Structure formats: structure tokens, C-alpha cells
Amino acid sequence: MDDLERLLNRMMGWAMVFTAQDMVMSLVEKMIEAEKEVLTKTLGREPTHEERQFYRDLQWQKSNRENARQSEIDREKIRRLVFGEDSGGNSKAG
């Protein structure tokens, strides 16, 4: 591969990276705008920065709570597998 081919390959790689970055930024902007529209409709006015941050914090807490609950369920399944218990709590192994 000569220098020109390497240069063109590198330029194509960077073009792909920049295109992907633009796509992600566009998606983030659309998500932020949708969030703002929901808050505006709920509040009946334009939300403040603090209100938008509070909304994001609550969404994060909700997401983490759901993830924590699923982890708790999965840990219980693993515990039952290891200790040989059925769903009724009765031991299968003695």
C-alpha cells in the first residue's frame, strides 16, 4: 500500500468518525428537545435549567432503581440455584 492509499484510508476513517459524531449529537439534541417539550407541556411554561436538571436526576434515579431491582431478582435466582431451593423456599438438596 503506497502513501496515497494510506492517506486516503485515514481520511475515510476520520470522515466516518466525524459522521458518527454528528449523528450522535443530532440524536442527543432531539432527546433534549423532546425532554424540554414534555416539561413545557407539564408545567405550562418554559422549564428552568434547575427544573430540567431535576427531571434528569429523577429519570436517572428511576432507571437505577429498576436496574437495582432486576439485579436483586437475578441474585435471588442465583442463590436458589446454588442452594438448590425451589420457588417455594423448600430445599431440594439435603
Secondary structure, DSSP 8 states (H G I E B T S, - for coil): --HHHHHHHHHHHHHHHHHHHHHHHHHHHHHHHHHHHHHHHHHTS---HHHHHHHHHHHHHHHHHHHHHHHHHHHHHHHHHHHTB-TTS-BS--
